[in-house]
Amino acid sequence: MKDFLFLFRADYSSYAKRSPEALQSITKKWMDWIGSIAAQNKLIDRGNRLENDGKVIKPNNIVTDGPYCEIKESLGGYTLIKAETIDEAVTLAKGCPVYEIGGSVEVREISKM
Amino acid sequence: MQSATELIPHLFRTEYSKIVAVLCAHFGIDHIETAEDIASDTFLAATELWGLKGAPENPAAWLYTVAKNKTKNYLKRNTLFTGKIIPEIKQTAPVNTEIDLSEAGIADSLLAMIFTICDPVIATEAQIALALNLLCGFGIQEIATAFLTNKDTIYKRLQRAKEKLKEARINIAIPGEAVLPQRIASVLITLYLLFNEGYYSVSGAHPLKRECCTEAMRLTLLLLENERTNLPAANALMALMCFHASRFEARADQSGDLVLYNEQDISLWDQSLIEKGVSYLNQAAQGSALTKYHLEAGIAYWHTHPGDSKEKWEAILQLYNQLLMLEYSPVAALNRTYALAKANGPEAALIEAEKLNLQDNHFYFVLLGTLYTNSDEDKALHCFEQAYCLARSAADKQLIEKKIHLLSIQK
């Protein structure tokens, strides 16, 4: 088994416009999806959701409010899973509800040095 | 009034462990056998005397007095012995011959013994056996019956566990603040397993099995009665046990066979235990800790609501999702998929079930069979037959046979 990182990207500003019912339904889909991975004993760590605000630090101590104004999609969270191959990890990622809001999942194998 | 022959087994169950705990706490782990000997001698004296003269007015107090005197005599003889034979050994502190069999003294000693027995230096199955022996007054034969094994195995298991405790020089005490959270976690696991040993046993509704459950509840209650150990996780565990125990009367029929949840007579569910469970669950909600006991208690709470509702199964599904995120187990994976069928429909659940990869688990095929019933009866039957081949216990085989039979007459 190898470890993989799922990175979720989406235009999370659209979240704010949704009704509480719609948000609840999205939360249920996320829980069911991660629950499904966990039920297959392939979840390592459900990870965390990230706040929209952040800072980016660049050489010469240049601090900016993040690249969020430039691109619509931002990193909204991450989850750690295990799978035999990257193809299996991709199959697991296919059920993610992030696509419903036009987002994406980046699948990366964790390097074990 | 009860006769001595009825009274003594009952008192043995309730008082033996108290005397052993107080004496162990007094003498230290090196003298665990001395504590057991004095407690046994006390009951032997009771059996001899009460048989002739009848039981005293306050039998427990009588036992405590005799145990105290026997301890004093033992210490006297022992100091005489060590004083004469090995005079170079000096007592650093005067020997305290007064043992504390007050209510508070007993509660503290029992709690200290729970932590001692649940010390991670000994294996979990040995912890459970030792707890039954020293804290619940189960005899070796009884433990062997409860574990479906023989006396020899249990005897050796207990001896090895005691040796390990001595080698590790375990201090019989409630752990200090710094290590308490970690130590209480292993206590809760042992009590949880002790309860499950009784509740989910393969040998059916043997009375000893039910006693495992009530003893686990009694010991958990001891944790709740001390303010240092009255923690949310312990309350959650107690809530879980109350909800499960509320169905004791309903889950076995007159011949002792298991009655499945859906087929139980709801009027037999113990409402007062359910109410107690709810109150412990409210206590458990204090603080931010969310343990598997919280989640399992939540699931058990919803099961105290009879019938099917969308709300019930959606809540159970989400609790199983969270439980699996915390800790994987095949049972939780199967139950989650069942809840998914109830909440999102059998088609969605079948897709998920196929991913579970539990090909050697008979409950997996029971689940598949259940999900295929109504849509594809041939497949359902095939799954139940596979489950029947994989099942090992007679009770499980019998339940699966019933399902196959029901399906065959429907066809």
Boltz contact constraints between the chains, C-beta under 6 A:
constraints:
  - contact:
      token1: [A, 31]
      token2: [B, 318]
      max_distance: 6.0
  - contact:
      token1: [A, 31]
      token2: [B, 321]
      max_distance: 6.0
  - contact:
      token1: [A, 35]
      token2: [B, 321]
      max_distance: 6.0
  - contact:
      token1: [A, 35]
      token2: [B, 324]
      max_distance: 6.0
  - contact:
      token1: [A, 36]
      token2: [B, 352]
      max_distance: 6.0
  - contact:
      token1: [A, 38]
      token2: [B, 324]
      max_distance: 6.0
  - contact:
      token1: [A, 38]
      token2: [B, 325]
      max_distance: 6.0
  - contact:
      token1: [A, 39]
      token2: [B, 324]
      max_distance: 6.0
  - contact:
      token1: [A, 39]
      token2: [B, 333]
      max_distance: 6.0
  - contact:
      token1: [A, 39]
      token2: [B, 336]
      max_distance: 6.0
  - contact:
      token1: [A, 40]
      token2: [B, 355]
      max_distance: 6.0
  - contact:
      token1: [A, 41]
      token2: [B, 328]
      max_distance: 6.0
  - contact:
      token1: [A, 46]
      token2: [B, 325]
      max_distance: 6.0
